[in-house]
């Protein structure tokens, strides 16, 4: 059975990111699609490694019960959707910490002589939906294209997810209501 895991990384419930989350959930409900949400801020997820947690790194183990819970959800997922702002041209620290702490050795990857081999091949696709103050073209051409080059085609590829796409609403700060509403309307077609 197909199951989408939505990973949400924004602290403010009145943000446009939250409107994106609401739209994705409403679309899934209308289509009777199975999904589950991880809300990193609402869960109180701590993205920092402690000395004790890091000591378990080479074994792929954890002391954090949320990490185990998130890993169980990832193992059941056939697709993931990540909803996040772009802060300083990259993903927020809490989302980076999610990948640091949850995507452990022997769970998300194994080390090989040529790098890492992803183990989360049960996840067929990853869609990253972001908002940014900078226009999307600026992020792509002048800011290093970190979301696509590093996060999607580096990190997410390395954990074994082959189909990856990035959808960004650039220029969010100065955007008009009509443009935001149009983005949400078009989002339905883009997440199918």
Secondary structure, 3 states (H helix, E strand, C coil): CCCEEEEEECCCCCCHHHHHHHHHHHHHHHCCCCEEEEECCCCCCCCCCCHHHHCCHHHCCCCCHHHHHHHHHHHHCCEEEEEEEEECCEECHHHHHHHHHHCCECCCEEEECCEEEECCCCCCEEEEEEECCCCHHHHHHHCCCHHHHHHHHHHHHHCCCCEEEEEEECCCCCCCHHHHHHHHHHHHHHCC
